[in-house]
Amino acid sequence: MDIERTTVKSVECLGEVDDYVYDISIDKQDPFFFANDILVHNTDSVYFSAWPVIKDDVASGAMQWGKEQCIQLYDQLGEAVNETFPSFMETAFHTTRKHGEIMAGAREVVALKGLFITKKRYAALVIDNEGQRFDVDGKLGKMKAMGLDLKRSDTPLVMQEFMSSLLLDVLTGSEVDHVVDRIKDFKYQFKDQPGWEKGTPKRVNNLTMYTAKEWSIDPKTKAETYNGKANMPGHVRAAINWNRLKKMHGDNYSQSIVDGMKTIVCKLKPNPLGYSSVGYPTDESHLPQWFKDLPFDDSLMEATIVDKKIDNLLGVLDWDLAGKTQTENQFDSIFSFE
């Protein structure tokens, strides 16, 4: 087997990230490779389905098909596959039969319905997880969600709870009209909230470093010199804007944002300062009036928090939920004032 060895040039700490990080995949057909002179295998799982073989018998009525039959069939398939591992390991890797018995596969879940968005992003209504039943006591099952926005740290808690409830409705058979009505109701409630409660949670890292790129402080006079606008993540910019606004208003009572602090980032309408967003500390118990008076962009935050995340979750269904759940009519758009 041809082996291509590479050297890791650098490792960088990302801190807390707001996106999903998956295990490393090997971009080649052969999943086996050497790591520190040990032969290892890529972690991608192998899945197969018996449905293509049995679907005609199920359709004709020659074979009964339901929850119990499905669970029993795949349990039996798992046992049959495991019986082949010792001989396979002996042939492929020259192991002993005893060592070959270590390898084993297993059935994971049986679900009534699933929503598959992209690789490693899906949800399923599970009735059995490795022998544990969840369709008991009048329940249809237990929802399993992997890699979805309802798990992300930058999704507000109220939105996480709503999306979980909405996803459960879809998995239990709710039609598009019901889903549209629920989204509209949620949007009207969202509109009634103050602008500062519609922001996105973000943790701010490297704030000191980015601030120093734009502002130099004379160690003797403490005078500040603006060095020019520097490139930085949007939520870091929002945190700097909070600290600057706090100083501009002579606010010595509110918290300053420092490295590693959790913030809520709010979008702003066009304003004389040119600030597009501002973030405030999540632990700030009393928001100052100068902050509450800022021109919050409610429509943009609704699009970011509600429309975009629902589209990420249910867009694969092609229900045009964004178009069907618009809560701003044409009259509102024409006669809105900046």
N, C-alpha and C positions, 0 to 999 in steps of 0.2 A: 504494500500500500504506500503510495506517495504521500509524504508528510511535509507540509509547509509550516515552518516555525516562524513565529513573529515575536517581537519584543514589545512589551508595554512601555511607551515613552513617558507617560505621566498619568497620575490619578488625581482627580480634582474632587473635593468635597462639594456637593451640591446643596448641603444643608437640607432644609425642609422644602420639598417641591410640591407644586400644586397639580402636577400631572402624573399619570401612571407610569411606573417604571417596571418593566417586565424582566424576566430572566433572559440571559444572553442566549441568542439563537446562533446556529452555525449556518452560514450562507453557502451551503454546498449539499449535494445529494447524499454524500456519505456522512452519516451522523457520528461516526466514531473518530476520535482524535486523541492525541497524547497531551496530558497536562502534567508537568513536572515528572515526565517519564512514566506516567501511569495512564493506561488505556481507559478512557472514559467515553460516555455516550451523551449526546445532546439530550437535554431534558424534555424536549417536545414529546408529548404523549402520543400513543397510537390508538386510534379509535376505529371500530368497524361496526357495521349494522347488519342485522339478519333480515331486515325488512324487504330488501329486493328479492330474497329467496322465498319469503312466505306471503308476500302481499297478494298474489293471485289466489292462493288458498283461502286467505281471509276474505277477499272480495267475493269468492264463490260460495262461501259458507262451509267449505270443507274443513276449515280450522277456526275454532273459537278464538276470539281476541279481546282481551280486556286487561285490567290492571293486574290481576293475579297471574294470568297467563304470561304477561310481559315480564313480570318479576321472576317467575319461575324459569322462563326460557333463558334470560340473560344470566341468571345464577348458574344454570347448567352450562352455558357457553363459557363462562369464566372458569369453571372447573375443568372443562375439556381443554381449554387453551393452556391452563397451568400444567396439565399432564404432559404437554409437548416440550416444556422448557428444558428438562434435564437432557434429553437427547439433542435438542437444538444447541444448548450451551456446550455440550461435548463436541459436536461437529464444528460449530462456528468458532469456539474459543479454546477448545482442547481442555476443558475443565473436567473434573470428576463428576459423576452423576450426583454425588452428595452436594457438591457445591452448586451444581445446576439447579437443584431443588430450591435454592434460596430465591431465585427469580420467580415472581408471581404477579399476576394481574388481578384486577378486581372490578366488579361493577360499582359505579358510583351512585348515580341517582336514577330514579324513574319518575318522570313528570307527566302531568296531564297536558300541559301546554307550555310552549317556550317562545321567547322572542329573541331572535339571534340578529344582532346588529352588525358587528364585525368580529374578527378574531379576538377571542378573550373578552368580548363585551356581549353579555347576554343575560337574560333572566328566565327563570323557569318556575313553574308551580309544582314543587316536589311532593310526591306522595310517599316515596320510600328512599331513604338514604342509607345505603349499605345495611339494610335490614331493619332500620328504624322507621316505623310508619308515622306519617303526619296527617293522613286523611282520617282522623279519629275525632270523636266527640263533636260531630257535626261540622268539622272543618274540611274544606276541600283539599287542603295541603298547606305547605309552607313555602313562601317565596324565597328563592335563591337568586341574588343579583351579583354579577361579577363585572367589575370594570366600568360601572355606570356612574353618571354624574351625581346620583343620589348618595354616593359614597364619598364624593370629593370634599376636601376641606374648604374649598372656595365656594361651596354651595351653602347658602344660609340654612339654618336648622329648619325654619318654617317651610322652606322650599323642599328640603330633603323629605320631610314628613308628607308633604302634598304629593311629591313625585312617587313616593313609595305607595301611597294610597291609590294614586292614579294607575300605576303599573299593576297593582293587584286587581283593580277593576278590569283592566284589559286581559289579564291572564285568566280571569274567572268568567270571561265571555261578554263583557260590556261592549256595546256597539258604539260607533263613532258619535252618534247624537248625544249619548250619555256623557262621553268623554268631553265633547265640546262644551256642554252645559257646565260641567264641573270646572273646566279651565276658565270659562267666562266668569263664574262666581268667584273663583280665586283671584282673577285679575281685578275685579271690582273691589274686593277686600284689600288687595295690594295697593291699588290707587289711593285708597283712603288713608294709608299709612304716611307718616311724615317722611320727607325725602331722605333724611339721615338713617332711616330704618330700612332703606331699600338697597344699601350698599353690599359689596362683596367682601367676605372675609379674606384677608391676606396676612401672611407673616412677613415682616420686613427684615431682610438680612443685608449686611454690608452698607447700612445707611451712612455710617461715619465715612466710609471710603468714598461713596458717591457724593456726599455733601462736600467733602474736601476738594473734589474735582472742580466744583463750581465756586466755592467760597474759601478764600484764604483769610486767616485771622492773624493779625500782628500780635505776637506774644506779649509785647509791652503795652501797647495802647488798646489792645482788644478790638481794634478797628477791623471791619470786614471789607474785603475786596472781591468784587465779582469777576470771576475768571472766564465767564462765558458758559453757555448751555452745554451740558455734557450728556451723552447717551446713557440711559439707564432704564431698568424695567419700570413700567407705568405705575405699579403700586409703590415703588420706592419714591418716584417723583411725587405721588400723592402724599406720602409721609413728610417729605421735605416741605411741601406746600403747607401742611398743617403747622409745622414748626415755624415757618416764616410768617404765616398769618397770626399765629399766637403772639409772636414778637411784635408784629405791626400793630396789634390791638392792645399792647401792653398787658397781656394776660399772664399774670404770674401764678395763677391758681390751677389752671388746667395742666394735665400731664404733657410733657414733651415726649415725642416718640424716639426711642433709642433702638439700637441693634437687637434683633431677635423678638421685638414686640409684635403682638398680634394687633391688626388694625381692621377697620371697616372702610373700604374704598368707595366713595360716592362720586358719581359723574356730575359735572357742572355744565350749565349752559354757557354760551359765550359771555365773557365778562371783561372789564377793563384790565385786569391783571393777566389775562391770557391763560388762566389756570383751567385745564380741562377736567381735573379731578382733585379731590382732597381726601385724605384718609385720617381717621381719628382712632385713638386707642380704644380697644374693646373694653378695657377696664376703667375708662373714664366714667365716673358715676354721675357727673353733672356737666352736660354739654353746654358751653357758653352761648349766649344769645347771638354773638357775632357769627358763630358757626351756623346756627339755625337759620340765620337770615341769608345765607348764601343761595345763589340761584341753582338749585338742584335740578338736574335733567331727569325728571321722572320717567319720561317716555323712553329714553335711552336705557335707563336702569331696568325698566320693565322688559325691554327687548333682550337685554343681557341676562337678567336673572330668570325670567319666565319663558319667553319665546324660544331663546336659543337652547336652553337646557331641556325644554320639552321636545324640541325638534331633535336634539341629540338622543333623546330617549325613545321617542315614538315616530320619528321621521321615516323610519324604514317601512312603516305601514302605508305611506303615501295617502294620508287622510287630509292633507292640506290644513292642519290644525291652526297654523298661524293666520291663514286667510279667513278661516271660519270663526276665529275667536277674537277678531279685532274689536276693541272696546272704544276706540276713538273714531267718531264718525267724521264725515267730510266737513260738516259745519265747524266742528271743533278744530280741525286742521287749518281751515281758512282763517278763522278768527282768533287763533292763538297769538298771544303777545309775548315776545321775548323780554 
